[in-house]
Amino acid sequence: MNLHPDHAAPEPGAPSPESRCGSRTGNGPASHQHLAALVRGICPDAPSPGIDGPQRIAALLEDTAWDCEPAIRAGLAAVLARLAQPAGQPMGALPSDLSWPRLWREVEAHDDFLRLRDVESNLRHAEVGAFPFDRHDWEHAREEECALREHHRQVRETSYAPAQPAVFRVH
């Protein structure tokens, strides 16, 4: 797995750098506001999913290379279905085993998957669909990326050269 050190992992909760095209949800403030209200209804303490939240959820659901638990996929699909409903409709609760933070962690993991798939695409000089890259490959690439960061940290904090020899002094 090829990784380049200039591609750092995004901060948790940071908006995705890639634009999401072809989503099943609307664009703009109305869709974002509806999702923010839905999130506050599900989990009042949760941070806002950001203006591109609906597009990020739709991108995850449309990505056939991203393998996630069926319950999480169904929960995210339910969230998108609620966004398609008129704003005044009552919102049912998510299944008890799913929480908004758990669903959103999956969206953030998918964003990182997209980032690493793009890195791999650039390193291979190939289009994204021209090579296999799935969740297993993403997990492996994350491990490799962590090992590379740890190596860089060790190199930065230590030296390959042995310690300085004792100084010879004449009294």
C-alpha positions as CSV (number, residue, x, y, z in Angstrom):
1,M,0.0,0.0,0.0
2,N,1.5,3.3,-1.1
3,L,1.1,6.3,1.2
4,H,2.5,9.8,0.9
5,P,3.4,11.7,4.1
6,D,1.9,15.0,2.8
7,H,-1.6,13.6,3.1
8,A,-2.6,14.0,6.7
9,A,-5.7,12.5,8.2
10,P,-8.5,15.0,8.7
11,E,-9.4,16.2,12.1
12,P,-12.6,14.5,13.5
13,G,-15.6,16.6,12.7
14,A,-13.8,18.6,10.0
15,P,-15.7,19.2,6.8
16,S,-14.7,16.9,4.0
17,P,-12.4,18.5,1.4
18,E,-14.1,16.6,-1.5
19,S,-17.3,17.8,-2.9
20,R,-20.0,15.2,-2.9
21,C,-21.8,15.0,-6.3
22,G,-24.9,13.1,-7.3
23,S,-26.4,13.0,-3.8
24,R,-30.0,12.0,-3.2
25,T,-30.6,15.0,-1.0
26,G,-31.1,18.6,-1.7
27,N,-28.3,21.1,-1.6
28,G,-28.0,24.3,0.4
29,P,-29.0,25.7,3.8
30,A,-32.5,24.2,3.9
31,S,-31.2,20.6,3.8
32,H,-28.4,21.4,6.2
33,Q,-30.8,23.1,8.6
34,H,-33.2,20.2,8.4
35,L,-30.4,17.7,9.2
36,A,-29.1,20.0,12.1
37,A,-32.6,20.0,13.6
38,L,-32.9,16.3,13.1
39,V,-29.5,15.7,14.9
40,R,-30.5,18.0,17.7
41,G,-33.7,16.0,18.1
42,I,-31.8,12.7,18.2
43,C,-28.8,13.8,20.2
44,P,-29.0,17.3,21.7
45,D,-25.3,17.4,22.6
46,A,-24.0,16.3,19.2
47,P,-22.0,18.8,17.1
48,S,-23.6,20.0,13.9
49,P,-22.9,17.7,10.9
50,G,-21.9,20.7,8.8
51,I,-23.4,22.2,5.7
52,D,-22.3,19.2,3.5
53,G,-23.7,16.6,6.0
54,P,-26.5,15.4,3.8
55,Q,-24.2,15.0,0.8
56,R,-21.7,13.1,2.8
57,I,-24.3,10.7,4.1
58,A,-25.6,10.2,0.5
59,A,-22.1,9.6,-0.8
60,L,-21.6,6.9,1.8
61,L,-24.8,5.2,0.9
62,E,-24.0,5.4,-2.9
63,D,-20.4,4.1,-2.5
64,T,-20.5,0.3,-3.3
65,A,-16.8,-0.1,-2.2
66,W,-17.7,1.0,1.3
67,D,-18.8,-2.0,3.4
68,C,-20.5,-1.1,6.6
69,E,-22.9,-2.8,9.0
70,P,-26.4,-3.2,7.5
71,A,-27.9,-1.6,10.6
72,I,-25.7,1.5,10.2
73,R,-26.5,1.7,6.5
74,A,-30.2,1.4,7.3
75,G,-30.0,4.1,10.0
76,L,-28.3,6.5,7.7
77,A,-30.8,5.8,4.9
78,A,-33.6,6.5,7.5
79,V,-31.9,9.8,8.3
80,L,-31.9,10.7,4.6
81,A,-35.5,9.6,4.2
82,R,-36.5,11.9,7.1
83,L,-34.7,14.8,5.3
84,A,-36.9,14.2,2.3
85,Q,-40.1,14.5,4.4
86,P,-41.7,17.9,5.0
87,A,-40.2,19.8,8.0
88,G,-43.4,19.6,10.1
89,Q,-43.7,15.8,10.1
90,P,-43.0,14.0,13.4
91,M,-39.6,12.2,13.5
92,G,-39.5,8.7,14.9
93,A,-36.6,7.6,16.9
94,L,-33.6,5.6,15.6
95,P,-33.4,2.0,16.5
96,S,-32.2,1.7,20.1
97,D,-28.8,0.1,19.2
98,L,-28.0,3.1,16.9
99,S,-27.0,6.5,18.1
100,W,-26.2,9.6,16.1
101,P,-22.6,9.6,17.2
102,R,-22.2,6.1,16.0
103,L,-23.8,6.9,12.7
104,W,-21.7,10.0,12.2
105,R,-18.5,8.2,13.1
106,E,-19.3,5.9,10.1
107,V,-19.7,9.0,7.8
108,E,-16.3,10.4,9.1
109,A,-14.7,7.0,8.5
110,H,-16.1,7.0,4.9
111,D,-14.6,10.5,4.4
112,D,-11.2,9.2,5.4
113,F,-11.7,6.2,3.1
114,L,-12.3,8.6,0.3
115,R,-9.2,10.6,1.2
116,L,-7.0,7.5,1.2
117,R,-8.5,6.1,-1.9
118,D,-7.7,9.4,-3.7
119,V,-4.1,9.2,-2.3
120,E,-3.8,5.7,-3.6
121,S,-5.2,6.7,-7.0
122,N,-2.7,9.6,-7.3
123,L,0.2,7.3,-6.3
124,R,-0.9,4.7,-8.8
125,H,-1.6,7.3,-11.5
126,A,-4.9,5.6,-12.1
127,E,-8.5,6.5,-11.9
128,V,-10.4,5.7,-8.6
129,G,-12.3,2.8,-10.1
130,A,-9.4,1.3,-12.0
131,F,-8.0,-0.6,-8.9
132,P,-9.6,-2.5,-6.1
133,F,-9.9,-0.5,-2.8
134,D,-12.4,-1.5,-0.2
135,R,-12.8,-1.1,3.6
136,H,-10.2,-3.8,4.3
137,D,-7.7,-1.9,2.1
138,W,-8.6,1.3,3.9
139,E,-8.0,-0.3,7.3
140,H,-4.6,-1.5,6.1
141,A,-3.7,1.9,4.7
142,R,-4.7,3.5,8.0
143,E,-2.4,1.2,9.9
144,E,0.4,1.9,7.4
145,E,-0.2,5.6,7.8
146,C,0.0,5.4,11.6
147,A,3.2,3.5,11.3
148,L,4.7,6.1,9.0
149,R,3.7,8.9,11.4
150,E,5.2,7.0,14.3
151,H,8.4,6.5,12.3
152,H,8.5,10.3,11.4
153,R,8.0,11.1,15.1
154,Q,10.9,8.8,16.1
155,V,13.2,10.2,13.5
156,R,12.3,13.8,14.5
157,E,12.9,13.1,18.2
158,T,16.0,10.8,18.0
159,S,19.0,10.4,15.8
160,Y,20.4,7.5,13.8
161,A,23.9,8.5,14.8
162,P,25.3,7.0,18.0
163,A,25.6,9.2,21.1
164,Q,28.6,11.5,21.2
165,P,31.8,9.8,22.3
166,A,33.4,10.8,25.6
167,V,35.6,13.8,25.1
168,F,39.4,13.1,25.7
169,R,40.9,15.7,28.0
170,V,44.5,16.3,29.0
171,H,44.9,17.6,32.5
